Amino acid sequence: MFDYGRSAELFPTRSRKPRRSPLSYKRFDTAAAAIRFAIEELPSELLLGAYLQVDEERFGSDGIRRLYDSSRYPLKRRAASQG
């Protein structure tokens, strides 16, 4: 069973578009916080090839999404935008 309380590292893919402040490796105190950042804050083009490392487990963008959508996800999710 996945432990959302473990520390985690997020490795976004590199964007093909030049940016002023490129996003790179980030370490989080909890996997839940890393998952929330990946889904709610990371631009979709960076999430596509990103992966989450939790101990020896690695999750690609689909795995990150499944963890976020899980009923066991402990944090409040951002409300879906209407539009």
C-alpha positions as a printed NumPy array, in Angstrom:
array([[  0.   ,   0.   ,   0.   ],
       [  1.373,   3.416,  -0.985],
       [  2.437,   5.714,   1.889],
       [  1.635,   9.341,   1.04 ],
       [  3.611,  10.482,   4.107],
       [  7.025,   9.424,   2.798],
       [  9.403,  12.012,   1.375],
       [  9.492,  12.26 ,  -2.402],
       [ 11.465,  13.693,  -5.281],
       [  9.872,  15.068,  -8.434],
       [ 11.764,  15.185, -11.711],
       [  9.855,  17.197, -14.35 ],
       [ 10.739,  16.735, -17.984],
       [ 12.567,  19.607, -19.626],
       [ 10.411,  22.029, -21.549],
       [ 11.183,  22.61 , -25.208],
       [ 10.13 ,  26.233, -24.771],
       [ 12.695,  28.643, -23.338],
       [ 11.704,  29.95 , -19.921],
       [ 13.037,  32.544, -17.53 ],
       [ 12.975,  30.155, -14.585],
       [ 13.048,  26.523, -15.7  ],
       [ 11.535,  23.979, -13.343],
       [ 13.851,  21.212, -12.292],
       [ 14.236,  18.626,  -9.558],
       [ 12.238,  19.309,  -6.383],
       [ 12.262,  17.467,  -3.079],
       [  9.131,  17.316,  -0.913],
       [  8.609,  16.341,   2.723],
       [  5.657,  14.17 ,   1.715],
       [  4.686,  12.311,  -1.418],
       [  1.209,  13.839,  -1.096],
       [  2.667,  17.349,  -1.435],
       [  4.769,  16.291,  -4.431],
       [  1.744,  14.728,  -6.12 ],
       [ -0.369,  17.821,  -5.505],
       [  2.364,  20.057,  -6.948],
       [  2.766,  17.822, -10.001],
       [ -0.952,  17.737, -10.797],
       [ -2.059,  21.206,  -9.706],
       [  0.983,  23.417, -10.352],
       [  3.253,  21.809, -12.937],
       [  2.567,  22.852, -16.541],
       [  1.076,  19.914, -18.454],
       [  3.98 ,  19.758, -20.918],
       [  6.374,  19.21 , -17.99 ],
       [  4.142,  16.623, -16.317],
       [  3.99 ,  14.45 , -19.437],
       [  7.533,  13.096, -19.058],
       [  7.905,  13.71 , -15.326],
       [  8.451,  11.054, -12.723],
       [  8.045,  10.847,  -8.972],
       [ 10.59 ,   8.922,  -6.911],
       [  9.458,   7.656,  -3.495],
       [ 12.127,   5.502,  -1.875],
       [ 12.853,   2.89 ,  -4.561],
       [  9.51 ,   3.284,  -6.352],
       [  9.151,   5.38 ,  -9.491],
       [  5.884,   6.721, -10.9  ],
       [  5.455,   8.296, -14.334],
       [  2.83 ,  10.9  , -15.158],
       [  0.053,   8.269, -15.357],
       [  1.07 ,   6.84 , -11.981],
       [  1.177,  10.309, -10.436],
       [ -2.348,  10.948, -11.735],
       [ -3.598,   7.608, -10.32 ],
       [ -2.139,   8.446,  -6.898],
       [ -3.804,  11.885,  -6.991],
       [ -7.161,  10.419,  -8.04 ],
       [ -7.04 ,   7.665,  -5.412],
       [ -9.605,   7.708,  -2.608],
       [ -6.62 ,   7.339,  -0.257],
       [ -5.054,  10.659,  -1.353],
       [ -4.937,  12.613,   1.951],
       [ -4.946,  16.256,   0.82 ],
       [ -7.791,  18.441,  -0.347],
       [ -7.866,  18.624,  -4.129],
       [ -8.185,  21.878,  -6.016],
       [-11.707,  22.349,  -7.335],
       [-11.96 ,  21.674, -11.055],
       [-12.254,  24.88 , -13.039],
       [-15.556,  25.459, -14.752],
       [-15.318,  26.214, -18.413]])
